[in-house]
Amino acid sequence: MTTTEVARPPVRTGDTPAVTVRGLVKAYGGTTVLDGLDLEVRRGECFALLGPNGAGKTTTIEVLEGVLRRDAGEVSVLGEDPATAGRAWRARLGVVSQGEGAGQALSVRETLVHFARYTSTPCPVDELLAAVGLTEQADTRVGSLSGGQRRRLAVALGVQGRPELVFLDEPTTGMDPVARRQFWQLVRDLRADGTTVLLTTHYLDEAAELADRVGVVAGGRLVEVAPPAELGAALRREATVRWREPGGWREVRTEQPAGVLRDLLAAHPCGEVPDLSVTRPGLEDVYLALVGATSGGDPR
Ligand SMILES: Nc1ncnc2c1ncn2[C@@H]1O[C@H](COP(=O)(O)OP(=O)(O)OP(=O)(O)O)[C@@H](O)[C@H]1O
């Protein structure tokens, strides 16, 4: 178990979920993007939506934020329907979308001070600057920030009002590795404070690092939901035993690698089995299998 996992407070499974979605349908023109998507995000958890480009992750998030109308399905976010909820509900959400948000002419600090007026209990600006690693850029004009620094500012604006639920749509795209790790810490801190986090990402290491559970969107639905380490449990059971023989590489896929190893060692009584390795699929292998499995038809 990692220190990150030890530090996580428990997800509040007894409470009403932060997000409940049943049978969500959304089409653009004649093209159906979401085709009966079900989703539940528990209070206090970090949930990561994974899926290929165009799978419908942003569409899902925008429906949940109330900025996009759905065609069918039931949606509840913090107990209200986003299609009809008002300003008080909106103030309980934090939104970090993919687009550029802030104006260019103000400095980073001025931007945060400006938007603080729209929230009732904003985080202190210096605390926010430190949390997203922008202390040194506090007096820099937004227009002069790098792409990654703008993402950090967008994250700061999204969490400024201490929201109960934060939507983070590909939050670390364009960030360098140091900034990504700083951002991960920020998400862990939010999570430790009891904030519910729903994020989309293409980085599987990010999902594994941050998420209590991940959901894979493909074919307009959530095809699997599980903690990152348990995603694709059936796929993960199969190990690959690989070794070299005089004629070339040999490979056996099996759910009982110990038996294969016993036979191999018996066949090599005098020495080692050349280049022997035993591997099981990682998160990336499982993800690719889940996404690939849906491209040719209904995965269920
Ligand atoms: N306003 C729109 N009008 C028409 N089609 C749209 C619109 N917005 C999104 N789409 C289409 O809907 C599909 C889903 O898009 P969406 O942005 O939700 O996917 P995504 O999973 O977030 O992708 P990515 O990982 O690339 O961000 C895509 O095929 C996209 O082209």
The ligand as a Tripos MOL2 file, in Angstrom:
@<TRIPOS>MOLECULE
LIG
   31    33     1     0     0
SMALL
NO_CHARGES

@<TRIPOS>ATOM
      1 N1        -20.8650   20.7890  -30.2700 N.pl3     1 LIG1
      2 C1        -20.6730   19.6660  -30.9480 C.ar      1 LIG1
      3 N2        -21.2430   19.4810  -32.1500 N.ar      1 LIG1
      4 C2        -21.0970   18.3450  -32.8520 C.ar      1 LIG1
      5 N3        -20.3630   17.3040  -32.4210 N.ar      1 LIG1
      6 C3        -19.7520   17.4260  -31.2310 C.ar      1 LIG1
      7 C4        -19.8730   18.6080  -30.4340 C.ar      1 LIG1
      8 N4        -19.1730   18.4300  -29.2910 N.ar      1 LIG1
      9 C5        -18.6250   17.1900  -29.3680 C.ar      1 LIG1
     10 N5        -18.9740   16.5940  -30.5340 N.ar      1 LIG1
     11 C6        -18.5970   15.2370  -30.9570 C.3       1 LIG1
     12 O1        -19.0010   14.3240  -29.9560 O.3       1 LIG1
     13 C7        -18.0380   13.2990  -29.7830 C.3       1 LIG1
     14 C8        -17.6380   13.2400  -28.3110 C.3       1 LIG1
     15 O2        -16.8930   14.4020  -28.0040 O.3       1 LIG1
     16 P1        -16.3000   14.6380  -26.5540 P.3       1 LIG1
     17 O3        -15.5850   15.9460  -26.5950 O.co2     1 LIG1
     18 O4        -17.3620   14.4620  -25.5440 O.co2     1 LIG1
     19 O5        -15.2760   13.4250  -26.4350 O.3       1 LIG1
     20 P2        -14.0920   13.1940  -25.3970 P.3       1 LIG1
     21 O6        -14.2180   11.7920  -24.9140 O.co2     1 LIG1
     22 O7        -14.0930   14.2560  -24.3510 O.co2     1 LIG1
     23 O8        -12.8320   13.3340  -26.3200 O.3       1 LIG1
     24 P3        -11.3420   13.8840  -26.0370 P.3       1 LIG1
     25 O9        -10.6760   12.8060  -25.2550 O.co2     1 LIG1
     26 O10       -10.7660   14.0100  -27.4010 O.co2     1 LIG1
     27 O11       -11.4440   15.1730  -25.2940 O.co2     1 LIG1
     28 C9        -16.9000   13.6010  -30.7340 C.3       1 LIG1
     29 O12       -17.0580   12.8290  -31.8840 O.3       1 LIG1
     30 C10       -17.0800   15.0730  -31.0490 C.3       1 LIG1
     31 O13       -16.6240   15.3550  -32.3440 O.3       1 LIG1
@<TRIPOS>BOND
     1     1     2 1
     2     2     3 ar
     3     2     7 ar
     4     3     4 ar
     5     4     5 ar
     6     5     6 ar
     7     6     7 ar
     8     6    10 ar
     9     7     8 ar
    10     8     9 ar
    11     9    10 ar
    12    10    11 1
    13    11    12 1
    14    11    30 1
    15    12    13 1
    16    13    14 1
    17    13    28 1
    18    14    15 1
    19    15    16 1
    20    16    17 2
    21    16    18 1
    22    16    19 1
    23    19    20 1
    24    20    21 2
    25    20    22 1
    26    20    23 1
    27    23    24 1
    28    24    25 2
    29    24    26 1
    30    24    27 1
    31    28    29 1
    32    28    30 1
    33    30    31 1
@<TRIPOS>SUBSTRUCTURE
     1 LIG1         1 GROUP 0 **** ****
